[in-house]
Amino acid sequence: MSAGQPVVIGLDGSVHSTRTLAWGLSEARLRGADVVLAHVVPDPADAIRIGWYPLGEDVDADLEGQRYRSDVLRTARDRAPGLAIESRLLRGPTVAALVALAQGAQLVVVGAGGSSDLSRPGTVGMRLVARAPCPVAVVHDPHPGASSRAPVVVGVDGSDCALVAARVAAREAALRRAPLVVVHARAVASSPYAPGRAAPPVLPPARELDATPEPAQRAVALLRRDHPALPVSLELVDDDPARAVVGAGRRAQLVVVGSRGLGGLRGALVGSVSSEVLREADCTVLVVHQRCATGTEHGADVVGPGHARPPRT
């Protein structure tokens, strides 16, 4: 994280945008970061290039976008007078436009659903997670029982990406002065729990140390070393990893997951665990992509100043 890198907040004017804006501004305050508000509208020039002329509704959409941009900028400055805030009106496909703007950003914030893609809630967020060069926060409406004292939850599985996600989660918990819960799902041969059934009970913390999986021990030891004042607890669950994280997230203010999604031509795909968490979580989800663990310089930036990249195992 760098003070010179802004937080980008993607807004589409839907009912979700109010919550997305509030969460993004709060996050920027915590990070001491500048803010870039982004609103994407179709580009009439694209129609001209393929032999069509822009229709009246295209021009109207552009004018409406300009008005929305001015209104939301004024609202944001009223709500966060101490932040440096600018607004951008982007033209073109939503995900591609946000990915381009995310170059040099420390975080992109989008809503879990909205008018920019009605095919399925969270589609834009999932595609953005797979392609963005920085972590992406997908803002869900908060659970009725959530509070500022609720924990930050992170899932770990021993991978490089999960270790980086755990350190990002520790930083987020420390910023919020909240406890951190590390969730490790232990593989089961076949789960008797069908979708919609109650989550399995968490194994008691008094269980013998040698019964705790080594990746979970290593992650918790690393976090406690780097953040000695941060309350860090470990939960072991015999269940599907995504369901374990979603279950723990029901009492959290933020869930952090690593993604080993595919890039390039298959960049629309996200890892199965992170995509399920994005769909089912009851709170905001912060996704750290695989590339954050494979690039030394980028990984160090994501982890934050003063923290070395986790050692490879």
Disulfide bonds with the S-S distance in Angstrom:
none
